[in-house]
Amino acid sequence: MSSVFRAGPGENYAKLLESVFLIKRLPAWGTTLQSRIATPPKLHVNDSGILGHLLKFSQAKLKLKDAPTQTEFGHVLETFAYGEISRQVELSDEVVGSQFLGGYVLNLGPRSYTYEDRLHCISLDRLWKS
């Protein structure tokens, strides 16, 4: 049996959507190779506007502020941030190693600040400010 049939229809659809540039895969991250292999990659829709349309977002729906809508909005926001960051940062295939070099947490607030050494909290709108 070929790997196409073993992978299942979900994997086949994901490959199709990748081939027409509708989605991108973000490989799983973990501290060990086993955790990276065991965790499936995240799938991000390349256009967060299309994703919002597919989820039927409207001003009225977002004003409800119910838990399912907020969760969906969080996924759209994560997809949007991933798309913007991937446009602005050249992703490298080099392995950096297991040592933590630094990190950023994106927030919706107005402030950016350093949380701890090499860990920064940045307002999402800073992606467009120089």
N, C-alpha and C positions, 0 to 999 in steps of 0.2 A: 504494500500500500504506500503511495507516495506521501511525502510530508504535507502536501496541500490538503489531502483528506484527513490526515491525523490532526492538523492544526485546527480544523473546524471552520464553520462558516463565519464566525465572528472575526477570526484572524484574516480570512480571505477578504472580507469587507474592509477591514482596516488597511490591508495592503492596497486594495483598489483605491480607497480614499487618499492614501498617501501618494499613489502614482499620479493622481490628478491634482495634487497639491492642496487638498482640502483639510488634511490634518497633518500634524507632526507628532512624532513619538519623542517623549522625554524619558531617557533611560532611568530606571530606578536607581536610587542612591542608598547606600548602606555602608556600614563600617567594615563589613566583610564581603568577600566575593560571593559567598553563599547567599547572603541576604540580598545582594544585587541581582543574582540569578533567579532567586525564588520570587521576587516581587515583580509583577508585570510593569511595563512602562506606562506612564501617563499618556493619554492621547489628548492633544490640544487642537481645536479647530483653528485654522490659520486666521480666520476673520471673526473676531468676537462679535461683530454686528450680525453676521449670519447666525452665530450661536444664539444670540439674544432673540433673533427672529424665530429660530426653531423652538426656543423655549417659551415663545409667545410673551416676551417681556413687554410691558407697557408702563406708563407712569402710574396708572391706576393699580396695576398689580404690584409694583414696587412700593407703593404707599401703604399697602396692607401690612407690610413688615411681619408677615407670618414666617415661622421657622423654615418651611420648605422653600419659600421664595428667597429668603435670605441665604440659604444653602446654595441654591442655584445661582444667585447673584455672586456668591463667593467663588464658585467655579468659573463663572464668566470673567470675574475680575482677575483670578489667577491666570486664566488663559490669555487675557489681555496683557498682563504684566510680563508673562513669559514671552509673548510675541514681541513686545517692545524691547525687552532686554536682549533677546536673540538678534534683533535687528541692530542693536547698538554695540553689542559685544561680539568679537570674533571668537567663536567656540573652538577650542583646541582639542585635538585628539590625544595630546600628550598626557601621560599619567603623572600627576603632581606628586603622588605619594600619599601615605596615610596621615601625614601631619596636617593639622588644621591651619590653613593660611589666613583665613578671615571670612567674614560673612556679612550679609545684609538682610535685614528684615524690612519689608515694605509695609507701610501703614497708610491709612486714609486721613490721618491727622495733619495739622499744618506744620509740625515741627520735625526736624531731623536732629539726631543726636547720637553720641557714642554710648552704647549700653555697657559694654565691657571692652577690654583690650581686644582689638581686631574684630569686634562685633558691633555693627552700626545699624541704627534704626532710621530709615529714610522715608520721607513723605513720598508717596507715589508720583506726585507731580514733579518731583526733582528729576525724573527721567527725561524731561524735556527742557529743563533749565540748565544753563551752562555755568 
